[in-house]
Amino acid sequence: MKIITLEEHFHDEKIFNANLAFQPPLTETEKEQAESFKLATEKLSMKMPELFDIEKYRLPFMDKNKITMQVLSMTSPISDFVP
């Protein structure tokens, strides 16, 4: 039997930072929100490292639980701005 999981979240800080280049100009409020999101990401990476390191955490988890495939969803809202 194949097991496929949907809407599994992950976060990549390099992609998050690269996507900032595609973002429209930010208002002061949006800049504050972006900075807040970065700080929250740093804290989250300590508590949930599996969101950040697919090879170290997610692949062994998949093997252990006999998951054949995962459909991933990036947690970064900034990826919406990439053309």
C-alpha positions, 0 to 999 in steps of 0.5 A, a space after each residue: 500500500 502507498 501512503 501519500 500525505 498532503 499539505 505537509 509544511 516546510 520552511 526554507 530560510 534561503 528561499 524566504 530571503 531570496 523571495 524578498 527581492 520579488 516583493 513589492 515595496 513594503 509599508 512601515 507596518 509590513 516591514 515590522 511584520 516581516 521582521 517579526 516573521 523572521 524572529 518567529 522563524 528563528 524561534 520556530 527553527 529551534 522548536 521544530 527543526 523538521 520544518 527546516 531540514 528535510 533530509 535530516 528529519 523528514 526523510 527518516 520520519 517518512 521511512 519509519 512510517 512507510 510514507 511513500 510521498 508527501 505533497 509539501 507546502 511552503 510556509 513562507 507567505 512571501 513565495 506568493 510574490 514570485 512571478 
